[in-house]
Amino acid sequence: MPQLILLLLFAAIVWIGYRKFVADAEKLARRQQDVRRQQETGTQGTLVKDPVTGEYRLKKPE
């Protein structure tokens, strides 16, 4: 029985690590795609509207 619990615990840790890896890879791919798109169009960034002041500012890198 303890072996089964350890196996399930190990499987859960591996699954969480895998999901984190995939999420980070997708985030990196999105960031690289944004940079490539900015270089192609010659833009300097993306504007986002501040909901409080209503002003537009450059989007901060995540």
C-alpha positions as CSV (number, residue, x, y, z in Angstrom):
1,M,0.0,0.0,0.0
2,P,2.8,2.6,0.8
3,Q,4.3,1.8,-2.7
4,L,1.0,2.7,-4.3
5,I,0.7,6.0,-2.4
6,L,4.3,6.9,-3.3
7,L,3.6,6.0,-7.0
8,L,0.5,8.2,-7.0
9,L,2.4,11.0,-5.4
10,F,5.2,10.7,-7.9
11,A,2.7,10.6,-10.8
12,A,1.0,13.8,-9.5
13,I,4.3,15.6,-9.2
14,V,5.3,14.6,-12.7
15,W,1.9,15.7,-14.1
16,I,2.2,19.1,-12.4
17,G,5.7,19.5,-13.7
18,Y,4.7,18.6,-17.2
19,R,1.7,21.1,-17.2
20,K,4.1,23.8,-15.9
21,F,6.6,23.0,-18.6
22,V,3.9,23.1,-21.3
23,A,2.5,26.4,-20.0
24,D,5.9,28.0,-20.0
25,A,6.6,26.8,-23.5
26,E,3.4,28.2,-24.8
27,K,4.1,31.5,-23.0
28,L,7.5,31.7,-24.6
29,A,6.2,30.8,-28.0
30,R,3.6,33.6,-27.7
31,R,6.2,36.1,-26.7
32,Q,8.5,35.2,-29.6
33,Q,5.6,35.4,-32.0
34,D,4.8,38.9,-30.7
35,V,8.4,40.0,-31.1
36,R,8.6,38.6,-34.6
37,R,5.3,40.3,-35.5
38,Q,6.6,43.6,-34.1
39,Q,9.8,43.3,-36.1
40,E,7.9,42.6,-39.3
41,T,5.6,45.6,-38.9
42,G,8.1,48.0,-37.3
43,T,6.0,48.7,-34.3
44,Q,7.5,49.5,-30.9
45,G,4.9,47.7,-28.7
46,T,1.3,47.1,-28.0
47,L,-0.9,49.8,-26.5
48,V,-3.3,48.8,-23.7
49,K,-5.9,51.1,-22.1
50,D,-5.7,51.8,-18.4
51,P,-9.2,51.2,-17.0
52,V,-8.8,53.7,-14.2
53,T,-7.4,56.7,-16.0
54,G,-8.5,55.8,-19.6
55,E,-4.9,56.5,-20.9
56,Y,-3.2,54.2,-23.3
57,R,0.3,52.9,-22.3
58,L,2.7,50.4,-23.7
59,K,2.0,46.8,-22.6
60,K,4.5,45.7,-20.1
61,P,6.3,42.4,-20.8
62,E,5.1,39.6,-18.6
